[in-house]
Amino acid sequence: MPSPPDFSSATCQQLMFRASLICSNPACGTITLGPTDAKGHLAVKLGEAAHICAARPGPRYDVNMTDVERAHPDNGIWLCASCHTLIDKNGGEDFPVETLIEWKEKHENILRSLLLSHRSVLPILRRFTEEGQLAQDVIDTLENHGALFMDRHFEVERSVILSIDRLRSELQGLARKVRYDGDLKGLIRDLISECRMFMNHTDRFRGQYWHELEGMRNRVGVIVLRLREDYGCMVRGHLNRIIP
């Protein structure tokens, strides 16, 4: 059994459970335990208990700590293997003690809140991933186009068509940035399709501009709701008007 300054098995397990098997780096949020594709009851463990203040001389080593304090759960944080390696790069200069303590506190506070409110952790974790940030960029882009929510009495048909065309182009740029998340790319493509359909219909059927715009707003509202619920996106201002 490991002795101080290394973590005991019980301490590692405690840190793992307090983190709910999720990497505590807010920019990561990786699940660190799961089944393999092999037959049987095998599992893949990608998480590690990391020292906040180093166990031995090196990055973040505190000469004033005792070995018992270094091995205490208060000095540990649960991370995926990649983030554990990352925090020790460059002599640990990029990830000081204060940063790791903040990661741990925020992570545990989020989990505590979700536990008490019986909510899923996935949207909040997704919010801090690369794809989550892209999903928020999509929402922010939609919020910049009043054609999606302004009262019809303030709209000019030609300006609306130009706005929707510009929105389509901006969404295409965002879609190209999605690297992994097929669901997110699908939602962005659905938005692009809505823009294209609106422009095609208003070009072919004159006089149905407002009817087509209302239908588009309703369908875009459903996608905005998906982005809010699945990716934890913040929806502000008048864009909330079109959410069903």
N, C-alpha and C positions, 0 to 999 in steps of 0.2 A: 504494500500500500504506500502511495507517495507520501512523503513527509514535507513539512514546510521547507522552503517557500513554494513548493508545487501544490497545486490544488488536489484535494482528495477526491475520490470518486463521488462521494456524497455531495461535495461542494459543486463539482461539475454538473451533477444531476440537478441540483437546486437552481443553478444559473440557467440551465437548459429549460427547466419547467417554468421559471419566472419569465423567460423570454418567449414562452409558447413555441419553442423549436424554430423561432424566426430570427434571422440575423438582426442585430440591434442597430446596425448602420442604417439611418433613415433613407439614405440614397440607394440602399440595396433591398432589404426586406425579403431575402431569399428564404424559402423553406429549407430547413437543414436536415430533414429526415423524411424518408419516403420509401415506398416499395420499389424493388427492382423488377426487371422484366424476366428474371430467371425464375425457374420453377421452385416451388417451396415457399418458405416464409422469410426469405431474405429481405433485408432493408439496407438502404444506402444512407449513411450518416455523413453529412458534409459540414457539420457544425463543430465548433471548438470553444472551450472556455479560455478566454484570453485575460491576461493580467492588465489591469489599468496602469498601476505602477509596477514596473518590471520586477520579475522574480529575482533576476540577477543583474549585475552591472550591464548597462546597455540603454536602449531607448526608454525614457520615462522612469529611470531607476531613482528611488528616493532613499538616500542613505540614512534618513532618520526613522525609517520604518523597521519594525522587527520582522523576522521571517514568519511569525504567526500572523501578523497583520497582512503581510503579502499574500498569505494563503487563505485569508478570510474571504467569504463571499462578497463582502462590500468592495473588495478590490478586484472583482471579476466582472466580465461582461461576455455575453454569448454572441459569437460572430460566426459567419460562414468561414470556411477555410481560406477563401480568397481575401476576405476583408481582414482576417487575422494576419495574413502575410502583408497586406497593404499598410496596416497601421505601424508596422515596424520598418517600412522602407525609409530611406534617407535619415537613418538614425532616429526615427520617430518624430522628426521635426514638424511634419505636416499634421500630426494627430496628437496634440498634447493631452495631458491628463484631463484638463477641463473639458475638452471636446468629448472624450470618451465617457466621462461622467454625465455630460448632457445627453449623449446618445442613450445611455442606459436609463436615465430618469424619464426621458420623453417616451421611450419605448414602453417601459413598464406602466407609465401613466395612461398611455393610449390603450394598452391591453386591459388595464383595470377598468377604464371607462366602458370599453366594449363588453367586458364581462358583466358589468352591472346593468348595462342597457340592452343586453341580449342582441347585439348587432354584429354583423360580419366584419371580420378584420380585413377582408380582401380589398374593398374600395380604398381604405385608408392606406394600406400598403402600396397599392397601385399608384396612388397619388404621388409618391416620392420616387417612383421609377422613371426611367427615360420615357417609356410609353405614357405613363401618367402625366408627365409634363407636356407631352405632345397633345394628349387629350384636352388638357387645360388650354393649350394654345388654340385648339379647334374652337372651344367655347369662347375664348377671348376674340377670336376672329369673327365668329357669328355675332357677338355683341357689338362689333364695330359696323354692322350693316343694319341700319334702321329699317330697311325694306322688309326685314323679317318680323317686325313688331310695331312699326309706327301706325297711327290711325290713318285710315285711307284718305281722309280729308287733307292730310298734310303731304300726301304722296303725289309725285309727278311720274307718269308712266315711263317716260324715256329715262328718267333718273333711276327708277327702280330696275329697269332692264339692264342698265349699265352697272348698277351695284351688284346684281346677281351674277353678271358675267365676270366681274372682278372677284367676287366671292368664289366662284368656280375655280378661277386661276389660283387663288391663294390656297384653297383646299388641296388642289393638285400638288402644290409645293409641299404641303404638310404630309400628304400621303406618301410622298417619296422618302420622307425621313423615318417612316415606321420600319423598323428592322425585323422585329420578332413577332409582334402581337397581331395575329391574323384577324381577330375580332375587331380591334381598333381600326385596322386598315379597311375592313369591311364597312364599318360605320361611316368612315370618311368617304369611301366610294359611294355609299348610299346618298350622302349629302351632295356629292358632285353630280350624281344622277338626277337628284331633285332639281339642281340648278339647270342642268342641261334640258330636262323635260319642260321646265317652266319656259325657257327661252324658245324651245321648239314650238310649244303650243301657242305662245303669244305671237310668234311669227306667222304661224299657219292660220290661227283663228282670231282674227281681229275682233275686238269687242268683248273678249272673255278674260281680259287681263286680271280684273279683280277676283273673279271666280278662281282662276288658276293660282293666283297669289295666296288666297285663303287656304286652298287645298295644300299648297306647298308648305305654308306656315304650320299647318296641323301635323304634317308628316315630319317636318324638321323638329317640331316640339317633342315628338316621340323619341327621336334620336338624341336630343338634348337630355331628355330624362334618362335614357340609357347611359349616357356619358356621366351624368351626375351620380347615378346609383352604382354603376359598375367600376368607375374610376375615381370616385370621390371628388369630382370636379366642382369648383365653386361657380355657381351661376348667379350673376348679379344683375341688378337693374331690370330694364324692360324686357329682356329676353325671357324672364320668368313668365311673361304673359302667354307665351305659346306652349308652355309645358302643360300637358293634359292632367 
